[in-house]
Amino acid sequence: MEEFYQAIEDAIRNTGYEGPVSGQDIYDEICDEIEDKEPGAYVFMSKKTDEIFFEYKIQIFEDQFNLSAIDIHSSGTVYHANLD
């Protein structure tokens, strides 16, 4: 799992976003959000501060999920990390 967490962090860093990120925290937050959700495509938003929120684009399947992209909205700038 550490490789997966690191891949999330690397993808975000490659966008130029310099704020704090934790691949494990993102993964855990997504797992909490998708619990009991039906299979399908979802967009989840997570407010980090008054000026920063993360937008997760996720496809949920029967026994797994795919995090396809993360958009970080920070002070009027959007950082897009494509994870597919």
N, CA, C and O of each residue as an XYZ file, in Angstrom:
336
protein
N       0.807     -1.196      0.000
C       0.000      0.000      0.000
C       0.856      1.269      0.000
O       0.440      2.306     -0.517
N       2.034      1.181      0.573
C       2.905      2.366      0.624
C       3.187      2.904     -0.773
O       3.270      4.118     -0.962
N       3.335      2.017     -1.753
C       3.589      2.451     -3.126
C       2.384      3.223     -3.671
O       2.544      4.212     -4.387
N       1.189      2.767     -3.328
C      -0.027      3.448     -3.766
C      -0.120      4.831     -3.133
O      -0.409      5.810     -3.821
N       0.122      4.917     -1.833
C       0.105      6.212     -1.144
C       1.122      7.165     -1.768
O       0.834      8.340     -1.996
N       2.301      6.645     -2.034
C       3.362      7.472     -2.616
C       2.993      7.928     -4.024
O       3.308      9.053     -4.414
N       2.329      7.065     -4.789
C       1.907      7.435     -6.148
C       0.913      8.593     -6.106
O       0.973      9.488     -6.949
N       0.003      8.586     -5.135
C      -0.944      9.689     -4.974
C      -0.184     10.977     -4.665
O      -0.418     12.012     -5.290
N       0.716     10.903     -3.708
C       1.492     12.082     -3.315
C       2.333     12.604     -4.468
O       2.397     13.814     -4.688
N       2.979     11.707     -5.205
C       3.809     12.122     -6.346
C       2.970     12.799     -7.430
O       3.377     13.817     -7.990
N       1.804     12.233     -7.722
C       0.935     12.823     -8.747
C       0.515     14.236     -8.346
O       0.462     15.137     -9.183
N       0.222     14.419     -7.071
C      -0.171     15.752     -6.599
C       1.015     16.702     -6.659
O       0.870     17.835     -7.117
N       2.162     16.274     -6.216
C       3.363     17.127     -6.248
C       3.707     17.529     -7.682
O       4.167     18.646     -7.918
N       3.489     16.629     -8.635
C       3.789     16.921    -10.043
C       2.898     18.011    -10.629
O       3.205     18.552    -11.691
N       1.807     18.340     -9.957
C       0.927     19.422    -10.423
C       1.468     20.792    -10.048
O       1.030     21.808    -10.587
N       2.429     20.818     -9.117
C       2.952     22.084     -8.624
C       2.364     22.488     -7.286
O       2.772     23.493     -6.704
N       1.411     21.715     -6.795
C       0.808     22.012     -5.491
C       1.855     21.782     -4.406
O       2.504     20.737     -4.371
N       2.014     22.760     -3.525
C       3.059     22.690     -2.508
C       2.530     22.527     -1.089
O       3.310     22.505     -0.137
N       1.211     22.414     -0.938
C       0.632     22.247      0.389
C       0.846     20.837      0.917
O       1.339     19.967      0.200
N       0.473     20.615      2.173
C       0.645     19.289      2.763
C      -0.310     18.271      2.145
O      -1.487     18.564      1.937
N       0.195     17.085      1.856
C      -0.630     15.978      1.350
C      -0.145     14.676      1.967
O       1.041     14.502      2.249
N      -1.086     13.774      2.169
C      -0.776     12.432      2.652
C      -1.581     11.448      1.823
O      -2.811     11.453      1.871
N      -0.897     10.608      1.066
C      -1.569      9.592      0.270
C      -2.410      8.668      1.131
O      -3.504      8.270      0.731
N      -1.912      8.328      2.300
C      -2.664      7.437      3.190
C      -3.927      8.135      3.699
O      -4.989      7.516      3.751
N      -3.832      9.394      4.071
C      -5.017     10.122      4.542
C      -6.064     10.235      3.434
O      -7.259     10.092      3.692
N      -5.619     10.490      2.207
C      -6.539     10.579      1.075
C      -7.218      9.241      0.850
O      -8.436      9.182      0.684
N      -6.443      8.170      0.841
C      -6.994      6.827      0.650
C      -8.009      6.497      1.744
O      -9.100      6.007      1.452
N      -7.657      6.760      2.988
C      -8.552      6.462      4.109
C      -9.842      7.270      4.022
O     -10.924      6.749      4.292
N      -9.728      8.540      3.646
C     -10.909      9.390      3.510
C     -11.835      8.866      2.419
O     -13.052      8.831      2.599
N     -11.263      8.459      1.293
C     -12.064      7.908      0.202
C     -12.758      6.625      0.642
O     -13.944      6.435      0.370
N     -12.031      5.749      1.317
C     -12.630      4.494      1.791
C     -13.811      4.765      2.707
O     -14.829      4.078      2.623
N     -13.690      5.756      3.580
C     -14.798      6.113      4.467
C     -15.995      6.630      3.672
O     -17.139      6.302      3.986
N     -15.735      7.431      2.651
C     -16.813      8.023      1.851
C     -17.542      6.998      0.990
O     -18.754      7.107      0.800
N     -16.830      6.010      0.469
C     -17.464      5.083     -0.467
C     -18.147      3.907      0.222
O     -18.835      3.122     -0.430
N     -17.965      3.781      1.511
C     -18.604      2.680      2.230
C     -20.114      2.730      2.005
O     -20.749      3.768      2.190
N     -20.670      1.599      1.608
C     -22.109      1.439      1.369
C     -22.631      2.186      0.145
O     -23.844      2.317     -0.019
N     -21.744      2.679     -0.716
C     -22.181      3.324     -1.958
C     -22.387      2.262     -3.036
O     -21.695      1.244     -3.069
N     -23.335      2.519     -3.900
C     -23.599      1.650     -5.039
C     -22.487      1.823     -6.074
O     -21.883      2.894     -6.147
N     -22.203      0.790     -6.877
C     -21.234      0.954     -7.958
C     -21.650      2.100     -8.885
O     -22.832      2.293     -9.167
N     -20.657      2.849     -9.347
C     -20.917      3.968    -10.246
C     -19.818      5.001    -10.165
O     -18.818      4.809     -9.473
N     -20.007      6.087    -10.871
C     -19.037      7.178    -10.898
C     -19.471      8.250     -9.899
O     -20.645      8.616     -9.833
N     -18.511      8.743     -9.129
C     -18.794      9.737     -8.087
C     -17.736     10.825     -8.097
O     -16.607     10.622     -8.543
N     -18.132     11.982     -7.592
C     -17.213     13.070     -7.297
C     -17.419     13.400     -5.824
O     -18.527     13.732     -5.402
N     -16.351     13.308     -5.053
C     -16.402     13.640     -3.635
C     -15.561     14.883     -3.402
O     -14.489     15.038     -3.987
N     -16.049     15.759     -2.554
C     -15.295     16.963     -2.208
C     -14.960     16.922     -0.729
O     -15.757     16.486      0.103
N     -13.759     17.387     -0.429
C     -13.276     17.392      0.947
C     -12.662     18.750      1.251
O     -11.642     19.127      0.673
N     -13.291     19.478      2.161
C     -12.792     20.802      2.539
C     -11.652     20.633      3.528
O     -11.820     20.031      4.588
N     -10.496     21.167      3.173
C      -9.309     21.061      4.024
C      -9.153     22.297      4.906
O      -8.866     22.181      6.098
N      -9.342     23.480      4.318
C      -9.307     24.758      5.040
C     -10.366     25.653      4.408
O     -11.084     25.225      3.505
N     -10.464     26.885      4.876
C     -11.416     27.820      4.282
C     -11.105     28.095      2.817
O     -12.007     28.428      2.048
N      -9.846     27.961      2.421
C      -9.439     28.290      1.054
C      -9.048     27.078      0.205
O      -8.769     27.228     -0.985
N      -9.024     25.895      0.791
C      -8.553     24.714      0.058
C      -9.569     23.587      0.169
O     -10.022     23.242      1.260
N      -9.923     23.012     -0.999
C     -10.701     21.773     -0.971
C     -10.216     20.837     -2.068
O      -9.743     21.268     -3.120
N     -10.346     19.548     -1.792
C      -9.947     18.505     -2.728
C     -11.210     17.928     -3.359
O     -12.227     17.746     -2.690
N     -11.127     17.647     -4.646
C     -12.222     17.030     -5.389
C     -11.706     15.708     -5.955
O     -10.778     15.693     -6.762
N     -12.316     14.594     -5.525
C     -11.885     13.264     -5.945
C     -12.863     12.722     -6.981
O     -14.073     12.734     -6.757
N     -12.350     12.249     -8.110
C     -13.178     11.600     -9.129
C     -12.924     10.103     -9.021
O     -11.805      9.628     -9.219
N     -13.998      9.365     -8.701
C     -13.864      7.957     -8.337
C     -14.882      7.113     -9.090
O     -16.029      7.518     -9.281
N     -14.444      5.941     -9.511
C     -15.343      4.927    -10.064
C     -15.384      3.788     -9.042
O     -14.348      3.223     -8.692
N     -16.582      3.458     -8.571
C     -16.739      2.389     -7.580
C     -17.254      1.144     -8.287
O     -18.219      1.195     -9.049
N     -16.593      0.034     -8.020
C     -16.989     -1.267     -8.540
C     -17.475     -2.125     -7.375
O     -17.487     -1.662     -6.234
N     -17.870     -3.347     -7.640
C     -18.384     -4.232     -6.587
C     -17.399     -4.424     -5.434
O     -17.790     -4.370     -4.268
N     -16.123     -4.648     -5.756
C     -15.168     -4.987     -4.699
C     -13.905     -4.126     -4.704
O     -12.915     -4.471     -4.059
N     -13.938     -3.000     -5.434
C     -12.782     -2.108     -5.479
C     -13.221     -0.738     -5.998
O     -14.384     -0.534     -6.347
N     -12.267      0.198     -6.041
C     -12.566      1.497     -6.612
C     -11.357      1.980     -7.407
O     -10.237      1.505     -7.223
N     -11.615      2.933     -8.291
C     -10.556      3.550     -9.079
C     -10.595      5.049     -8.828
O     -11.592      5.706     -9.125
N      -9.516      5.587     -8.283
C      -9.366      7.026     -8.123
C      -8.734      7.533     -9.410
O      -7.542      7.332     -9.644
N      -9.534      8.190    -10.247
C      -9.022      8.588    -11.559
C      -8.372      9.962    -11.557
O      -7.463     10.214    -12.348
N      -8.824     10.859    -10.678
C      -8.248     12.204    -10.673
C      -8.522     12.897     -9.343
O      -9.485     12.595     -8.639
N      -7.643     13.827     -9.033
C      -7.815     14.702     -7.885
C      -7.617     16.134     -8.381
O      -6.613     16.447     -9.022
N      -8.576     16.989     -8.080
C      -8.425     18.423     -8.333
C      -8.310     19.102     -6.977
O      -9.156     18.914     -6.103
N      -7.268     19.884     -6.810
C      -7.073     20.633     -5.580
C      -7.348     22.094     -5.892
O      -6.677     22.707     -6.722
N      -8.341     22.635     -5.217
C      -8.725     24.033     -5.389
C      -8.101     24.810     -4.237
O      -8.436     24.589     -3.073
N      -7.193     25.719     -4.569
C      -6.464     26.462     -3.546
C      -6.314     27.922     -3.961
O      -5.609     28.232     -4.922
N      -6.966     28.801     -3.246
C      -6.839     30.258     -3.469
C      -7.031     30.635     -4.944
O      -6.248     31.411     -5.492
N      -8.054     30.097     -5.573
C      -8.349     30.460     -6.956
C      -7.603     29.664     -8.011
O      -7.862     29.834     -9.203
N      -6.684     28.803     -7.605
C      -5.932     27.962     -8.538
C      -6.412     26.528     -8.407
O      -6.693     26.062     -7.302
N      -6.508     25.814     -9.549
C      -6.881     24.408     -9.533
C      -5.678     23.588     -9.993
O      -5.138     23.809    -11.077
N      -5.271     22.648     -9.158
C      -4.183     21.725     -9.472
C      -4.826     20.382     -9.816
O      -5.527     19.794     -8.992
N      -4.586     19.904    -11.029
C      -5.217     18.654    -11.495
C      -4.180     17.534    -11.539
O      -3.150     17.639    -12.204
N      -4.484     16.462    -10.812
C      -3.629     15.265    -10.820
C      -4.424     14.120    -11.442
O      -5.424     13.670    -10.881
N      -3.975     13.658    -12.598
C      -4.606     12.533    -13.278
C      -3.936     11.261    -12.781
O      -2.717     11.119    -12.877
N      -4.734     10.333    -12.248
C      -4.170      9.112    -11.674
C      -4.444      7.872    -12.499
O      -4.063      6.773    -12.094
N      -5.097      8.014    -13.648
C      -5.350      6.846    -14.514
C      -4.107      6.470    -15.279
O      -4.126      5.515    -16.056
